[in-house]
Amino acid sequence: MQIRQLINDFECVRLGPDDTVIAAVHKMVACTCGSVLVQDADGKMQGIFTERDLMTRVISKDLLPADVILKTVMTTEVYSVTPEDKVTEVRRELRQRHIRHVPVLEDGKVLAVLSMRDLLAADFAAQRESAKAMDAYIRGEPQ
């Protein structure tokens, strides 16, 4: 299965580099997501701000989220994938890199941000379909 098959239902949560951490927190809570894509006025990705960034770069340093802007605490070296990449390979890469969120880019444009949970759900759905097909085959049911 390719990443392209997953990105239809995912909306990117986006903010600018000069927005505050508290704005990112409010947006993540409202959208029930764990990351915010940081883009400049032209829509170019500048980085990503995640729950982990919040904990390690803001809270653990006793900084006030309302006083900190995203460009000072976001992750700037962002691993990204393309719609043609395989879900299993991307999941493996996220696990090896110890990251949970990945932007999907095509021609420099961000199409979506997927989480490790999204990739695992896709793997489980594919395995369920495979098991159903195998069960039907064993039972001799038409396909």
DONU-717121 format. One line per 2 residues: their letters; for each residue y, z negated, x of N, C-alpha, C. Coordinates in pm, 1 decimal, padded with zeros to 6 digits. Last residue first. Example, Ala and Ser with C-alpha at 12.3 -4.5 7.8 and 13.67 -1.06 7.14 Angstrom:
// residues 2
SA	-00225.0/-00708.0/01285.0/-00106.0/-00714.0/01367.0/00003.0/-00787.0/01290.0 ~ -00569.0/-00780.0/01319.0/-00450.0/-00780.0/01230.0/-00330.0/-00780.0/01320.0
This chain:
// residues 143
QP	-01523.2/00457.9/-01512.1/-01396.3/00425.3/-01444.7/-01284.2/00512.1/-01488.4 ~ -01778.6/00294.2/-01704.4/-01704.2/00413.7/-01663.3/-01568.8/00375.3/-01605.3
EG	-01993.8/00043.1/-01564.1/-01892.8/00083.1/-01661.6/-01819.5/00207.5/-01612.4 ~ -02178.4/-00081.5/-01408.0/-02208.4/00053.4/-01453.5/-02109.9/00103.3/-01558.8
RI	-02133.2/-00317.0/-01286.6/-02177.8/-00322.9/-01427.0/-02211.6/-00185.0/-01483.8 ~ -02035.0/-00220.7/-01047.5/-02161.8/-00294.1/-01048.2/-02219.4/-00301.3/-01188.9
YA	-01792.0/-00109.3/-01137.9/-01893.6/-00025.0/-01074.6/-02031.2/-00091.8/-01081.0 ~ -01658.2/-00337.8/-01224.8/-01688.9/-00231.0/-01320.3/-01798.2/-00139.3/-01265.8
DM	-01636.3/-00470.9/-00978.9/-01710.1/-00532.8/-01088.6/-01751.5/-00426.4/-01191.4 ~ -01469.5/-00294.4/-00842.2/-01603.9/-00320.5/-00791.1/-01691.6/-00380.6/-00900.5
AK	-01239.5/-00311.0/-00998.6/-01307.7/-00182.5/-00984.8/-01450.8/-00202.1/-00936.9 ~ -01176.0/-00581.6/-00959.0/-01204.5/-00531.5/-01094.0/-01281.8/-00400.5/-01087.0
AS	-01127.6/-00581.1/-00682.3/-01238.3/-00660.6/-00735.7/-01275.7/-00615.2/-00876.4 ~ -00900.2/-00419.5/-00674.9/-01021.2/-00377.6/-00604.3/-01143.3/-00452.1/-00657.9
ER	-00722.9/-00578.0/-00816.6/-00758.7/-00446.7/-00868.1/-00886.4/-00395.5/-00803.5 ~ -00708.5/-00799.1/-00640.5/-00756.8/-00817.3/-00778.3/-00802.1/-00683.7/-00837.8
QA	-00595.3/-00679.0/-00416.0/-00731.0/-00732.8/-00406.7/-00791.5/-00754.2/-00545.4 ~ -00342.6/-00618.6/-00517.5/-00429.9/-00510.2/-00472.0/-00574.7/-00557.7/-00463.2
AF	-00249.1/-00878.6/-00565.1/-00262.2/-00784.2/-00676.7/-00356.2/-00669.9/-00639.0 ~ -00243.2/-00980.2/-00302.5/-00333.0/-01040.1/-00402.3/-00354.5/-00946.4/-00520.8
DA	-00044.4/-00815.5/-00189.6/-00180.3/-00814.8/-00135.3/-00279.7/-00869.6/-00237.3 ~ 00174.1/-00892.9/-00346.5/00127.9/-00754.0/-00349.2/-00014.8/-00742.7/-00296.6
AL	00197.3/-01159.4/-00269.2/00168.8/-01127.2/-00409.4/00117.2/-00984.3/-00422.2 ~ 00266.9/-01125.3/-00000.8/00139.2/-01188.0/-00034.7/00099.5/-01157.0/-00178.5
LD	00520.6/-01011.9/-00034.8/00415.0/-00936.2/00032.5/00277.6/-00993.1/00001.6 ~ 00659.3/-01220.2/-00159.8/00648.6/-01089.0/-00225.2/00533.1/-01008.4/-00166.6
RM	00642.9/-01416.9/00039.5/00578.1/-01440.0/-00090.1/00559.4/-01307.5/-00164.9 ~ 00807.3/-01314.2/00234.2/00663.9/-01323.4/00263.0/00586.8/-01343.1/00132.4
SL	01045.2/-01104.4/00063.0/01001.5/-01228.9/00124.7/00852.3/-01222.7/00153.0 ~ 01277.7/-00834.7/00104.7/01151.1/-00889.1/00057.1/01118.6/-01018.5/00129.4
VA	01555.3/-00677.7/00000.3/01512.1/-00781.0/00093.5/01387.3/-00842.1/00032.2 ~ 01641.9/-00327.8/-00021.2/01591.5/-00453.5/-00075.7/01572.9/-00553.2/00036.9
LV	01785.1/-00125.4/00102.1/01730.8/-00102.9/-00032.0/01690.2/-00231.9/-00100.4 ~ 02048.2/-00062.7/00308.9/01955.8/-00167.1/00266.9/01914.6/-00141.3/00122.2
KG	02069.9/00228.5/00508.1/02109.0/00159.8/00384.6/02003.0/00057.2/00346.5 ~ 01971.3/00374.7/00718.5/02074.8/00276.1/00745.8/02120.9/00197.4/00625.2
DE	01761.4/00518.7/00602.7/01882.2/00589.0/00647.6/01999.6/00492.8/00666.2 ~ 01657.8/00227.4/00464.0/01629.6/00369.8/00464.6/01760.3/00440.8/00495.0
LV	01519.3/-00099.1/00500.4/01626.5/-00002.9/00524.4/01574.3/00139.7/00519.6 ~ 01466.2/-00411.5/00383.6/01405.3/-00279.3/00382.3/01519.3/-00178.6/00392.1
PV	01469.7/-00731.3/00544.8/01539.4/-00622.1/00476.1/01460.4/-00491.7/00489.0 ~ 01268.8/-01011.3/00500.0/01284.8/-00886.8/00574.4/01360.3/-00783.7/00490.3
HR	01178.5/-01350.9/00552.3/01256.3/-01252.6/00477.0/01280.5/-01128.6/00562.8 ~ 01044.7/-01525.0/00718.8/00998.3/-01512.3/00581.0/01071.5/-01407.4/00498.9
IH	00903.7/-01551.3/01051.1/01015.0/-01529.2/00959.7/00960.2/-01502.1/00819.6 ~ 00735.5/-01552.4/01279.0/00771.6/-01677.8/01211.8/00897.7/-01661.3/01126.7
RQ	00629.0/-01329.7/01388.5/00767.3/-01359.7/01424.8/00817.1/-01492.0/01365.0 ~ 00377.2/-01327.0/01268.6/00386.7/-01338.3/01414.2/00527.2/-01378.1/01459.3
RL	00450.7/-01292.5/00997.5/00378.3/-01412.4/01039.2/00390.6/-01433.1/01189.9 ~ 00569.1/-01041.2/01010.3/00648.6/-01157.3/00968.6/00582.2/-01286.5/01013.7
ER	00343.9/-00888.6/01085.0/00459.7/-00898.1/01174.4/00549.2/-01017.8/01138.3 ~ 00182.7/-00912.9/00856.5/00133.7/-00959.7/00987.0/00250.5/-00981.5/01083.7
RV	00348.9/-00785.0/00668.9/00310.8/-00926.3/00651.2/00264.4/-00986.5/00783.8 ~ 00348.7/-00526.8/00775.9/00474.2/-00602.3/00768.6/00444.4/-00751.5/00754.6
ET	00079.8/-00458.0/00740.8/00137.2/-00462.1/00875.8/00266.7/-00542.2/00878.8 ~ 00050.8/-00468.8/00462.2/-00030.4/-00557.3/00546.6/00025.6/-00568.6/00687.9
VK	00234.3/-00269.7/00378.3/00253.8/-00410.0/00340.9/00175.7/-00502.1/00433.3 ~ 00350.6/-00019.2/00600.6/00240.1/-00076.3/00523.8/00263.0/-00225.5/00499.3
DE	00654.6/00169.9/00567.9/00569.0/00073.9/00638.2/00463.2/00016.6/00543.5 ~ 00826.9/00321.2/00416.4/00696.8/00379.4/00449.4/00602.7/00281.8/00520.0
PT	01067.7/00184.1/00396.7/00982.5/00193.0/00277.1/00842.7/00247.2/00306.6 ~ 01091.6/-00015.0/00699.6/01123.3/00103.0/00619.3/01032.8/00104.8/00496.1
VS	01236.4/-00330.9/00807.9/01127.2/-00235.8/00790.4/01176.5/-00117.0/00709.5 ~ 01381.2/-00553.2/01055.4/01381.9/-00480.5/00928.5/01266.3/-00381.2/00927.0
YV	01504.5/-00841.7/01200.9/01388.7/-00752.1/01194.2/01392.5/-00684.9/01057.4 ~ 01819.0/-00901.0/01328.1/01738.3/-00897.3/01206.6/01625.9/-00795.5/01220.6
ET	02018.0/-01086.8/01483.9/01909.8/-00998.3/01528.1/01804.7/-00996.3/01418.1 ~ 02169.7/-01273.5/01345.4/02224.4/-01139.2/01367.9/02120.5/-01039.7/01418.2
TM	02175.5/-01519.1/01107.8/02089.3/-01454.2/01206.1/02138.7/-01310.8/01221.3 ~ 02480.4/-01712.1/01073.8/02377.6/-01619.7/01025.4/02290.3/-01571.5/01141.7
VT	02692.3/-01865.3/01158.0/02561.0/-01930.1/01150.9/02448.6/-01838.2/01103.0 ~ 02926.3/-01723.5/01156.1/02906.4/-01817.3/01267.6/02766.9/-01878.7/01268.7
KL	02934.6/-01574.8/00926.4/02919.3/-01502.4/01052.9/02897.1/-01595.6/01171.7 ~ 02977.4/-01767.7/00716.5/02844.5/-01712.7/00744.6/02831.9/-01647.6/00881.0
IV	03173.9/-02056.3/00790.5/03159.7/-01919.0/00742.2/03028.8/-01859.5/00793.9 ~ 03210.9/-02387.3/00676.5/03146.6/-02297.7/00773.6/03134.9/-02157.8/00713.5
DA	03296.1/-02561.1/00482.3/03388.0/-02532.0/00592.8/03334.7/-02429.3/00692.6 ~ 03095.0/-02608.8/00306.6/03217.8/-02550.0/00251.5/03314.6/-02507.3/00360.8
PL	02900.1/-02737.9/00463.5/02878.7/-02600.7/00417.4/03003.4/-02532.6/00361.2 ~ 02983.0/-02917.8/00743.7/03005.4/-02911.8/00599.2/02993.8/-02766.9/00551.7
LD	02736.8/-03019.9/00982.7/02850.3/-02937.0/00944.6/02862.2/-02934.7/00792.2 ~ 02526.6/-03155.2/01110.0/02624.1/-03231.0/01030.7/02750.8/-03151.5/00999.3
KS	02328.3/-03008.6/01211.2/02443.0/-03029.2/01300.8/02556.7/-03103.3/01230.0 ~ 02153.4/-02974.9/01005.1/02108.5/-03056.0/01118.6/02221.1/-03086.0/01218.1
IV	02310.2/-02799.1/00838.6/02277.7/-02936.2/00798.1/02239.8/-03023.6/00916.8 ~ 02334.9/-02560.8/01017.5/02443.2/-02625.4/00942.7/02410.1/-02772.7/00918.1
RT	02113.8/-02464.7/01148.5/02245.7/-02434.7/01206.1/02362.0/-02502.4/01134.2 ~ 01882.3/-02544.7/01011.0/01889.9/-02559.7/01156.6/02029.5/-02543.5/01213.7
ML	01934.5/-02504.1/00729.7/01883.1/-02632.1/00782.0/01908.4/-02648.1/00931.6 ~ 02035.8/-02241.4/00718.8/02108.7/-02353.0/00658.8/02064.1/-02486.0/00720.4
DR	01827.3/-02099.9/00834.0/01957.6/-02103.3/00900.4/02040.0/-02221.2/00848.4 ~ 01637.4/-02141.9/00630.5/01612.8/-02197.4/00763.8/01742.0/-02204.5/00844.8
ET	01747.2/-01996.0/00423.4/01733.8/-02140.8/00408.3/01711.3/-02207.5/00544.3 ~ 01954.4/-01744.8/00588.0/01835.7/-01794.0/00518.3/01840.0/-01945.3/00502.5
FI	02138.9/-01460.0/00619.8/02149.5/-01605.4/00618.2/02037.0/-01657.0/00530.6 ~ 02162.6/-01180.3/00833.5/02099.8/-01242.4/00717.1/02115.7/-01393.1/00731.0
GQ	02396.9/-00919.6/00924.6/02297.4/-01023.0/00951.3/02234.8/-01070.1/00822.2 ~ 02533.8/-00695.0/00864.8/02578.2/-00771.7/00980.6/02475.8/-00877.2/01021.4
MK	02499.5/-00378.5/00725.4/02438.0/-00509.0/00744.4/02485.2/-00572.4/00874.8 ~ 02774.2/-00224.2/00570.7/02684.1/-00226.7/00686.4/02631.2/-00368.9/00706.6
GD	02964.9/-00206.5/00375.2/02825.5/-00215.5/00333.7/02726.1/-00216.0/00447.5 ~ 03224.2/-00223.5/00451.2/03168.7/-00088.2/00440.5/03021.7/-00088.0/00397.4
AD	03265.6/-00494.6/00480.5/03330.0/-00427.1/00367.7/03276.1/-00285.7/00346.2 ~ 02936.0/-00613.2/00589.5/03080.4/-00597.0/00602.4/03134.3/-00519.6/00482.4
QV	02689.0/-00848.5/00472.4/02735.2/-00711.8/00495.0/02886.6/-00709.8/00509.8 ~ 02405.9/-01039.7/00473.0/02547.4/-01043.5/00508.8/02590.5/-00902.2/00548.0
LV	02184.4/-01146.1/00225.1/02216.7/-01040.6/00319.3/02366.9/-01045.7/00345.8 ~ 02038.1/-01454.5/00193.7/02152.0/-01373.3/00153.0/02175.3/-01271.3/00263.5
SG	01738.7/-01620.2/00075.0/01821.4/-01556.1/00176.7/01935.3/-01478.3/00112.9 ~ 01571.5/-01715.1/-00121.1/01584.5/-01794.1/00000.2/01668.3/-01730.4/00108.5
CT	01650.5/-01736.8/-00474.3/01600.9/-01666.9/-00355.8/01631.2/-01750.8/-00232.0 ~ 01767.0/-01775.6/-00735.8/01635.8/-01828.9/-00695.7/01573.6/-01748.3/-00581.9
CA	02025.4/-01719.7/-00788.1/01932.2/-01605.5/-00787.9/01788.8/-01646.7/-00754.6 ~ 02146.1/-01969.5/-00764.4/02160.8/-01893.5/-00888.8/02058.6/-01781.3/-00899.9
VM	02079.0/-02030.6/-00496.6/02029.4/-02114.0/-00606.3/02034.2/-02036.4/-00737.5 ~ 02216.8/-01830.3/-00360.3/02071.9/-01839.7/-00346.1/02012.2/-01922.4/-00459.4
KH	02481.3/-01893.2/-00436.8/02423.6/-01763.2/-00473.3/02271.1/-01768.2/-00464.3 ~ 02514.8/-02145.0/-00321.6/02528.2/-02128.4/-00466.7/02463.5/-01997.9/-00513.2
VA	02481.8/-02071.9/-00050.2/02390.5/-02167.0/-00113.2/02395.4/-02151.3/-00265.1 ~ 02702.9/-01904.5/-00014.1/02566.8/-01851.3/00003.1/02464.9/-01942.3/-00065.4
AI	02907.1/-02088.4/-00050.9/02898.4/-01972.9/-00141.5/02758.8/-01912.2/-00134.3 ~ 02857.0/-02252.9/00166.8/02837.5/-02308.4/00032.5/02831.4/-02196.0/-00071.2
VT	02925.0/-02085.7/00376.5/02785.0/-02123.2/00360.0/02762.0/-02176.8/00219.2 ~ 03171.7/-01839.4/00278.6/03127.5/-01970.3/00327.7/02978.0/-01991.1/00303.9
DD	03248.2/-01511.9/00406.8/03217.5/-01604.1/00297.2/03161.7/-01733.3/00355.0 ~ 03268.5/-01337.6/00613.2/03370.4/-01442.3/00605.9/03353.3/-01534.3/00485.4
PG	03067.1/-01151.7/00574.3/03057.8/-01240.8/00689.4/03160.8/-01354.4/00687.2 ~ 02978.9/-01138.4/00220.1/03047.9/-01091.8/00339.0/03040.9/-01193.0/00451.1
LR	02657.8/-01106.4/00053.5/02789.4/-01168.4/00073.2/02851.6/-01108.2/00198.6 ~ 02392.8/-01034.6/-00175.1/02480.3/-00996.3/-00064.0/02609.9/-01076.5/-00066.0
VC	02069.8/-00991.4/-00260.3/02178.1/-01087.2/-00276.1/02265.8/-01068.9/-00153.9 ~ 01910.7/-00709.3/-00395.6/01961.0/-00779.5/-00278.3/02072.1/-00874.9/-00317.7
EF	01639.3/-00702.6/-00617.0/01783.2/-00687.0/-00600.9/01826.3/-00767.3/-00478.1 ~ 01337.5/-00547.2/-00678.9/01407.6/-00645.7/-00598.6/01554.5/-00610.3/-00579.8
DN	01173.2/-00361.4/-00799.9/01214.3/-00477.0/-00878.7/01301.8/-00576.6/-00802.7 ~ 01115.1/-00162.3/-00606.4/01181.4/-00127.8/-00731.9/01239.2/-00248.3/-00805.3
IL	00966.0/-00225.4/-00378.2/01110.8/-00248.1/-00378.0/01182.0/-00216.3/-00508.9 ~ 00694.9/-00173.7/-00358.4/00738.7/-00308.3/-00396.4/00887.5/-00319.2/-00425.7
QR	00641.6/00076.3/-00265.3/00584.9/00040.6/-00395.3/00633.4/-00095.9/-00444.4 ~ 00745.8/00073.7/-00006.5/00817.0/00147.0/-00112.1/00769.6/00107.7/-00252.0
IQ	00549.8/-00040.8/00150.2/00662.7/-00123.6/00108.2/00737.0/-00057.8/-00007.9 ~ 00222.0/00080.0/00049.2/00347.0/00087.5/00125.5/00454.2/-00002.8/00065.4
M	-00118.0/00000.0/00084.2/00000.0/00000.0/00000.0/00125.2/00000.0/00089.4
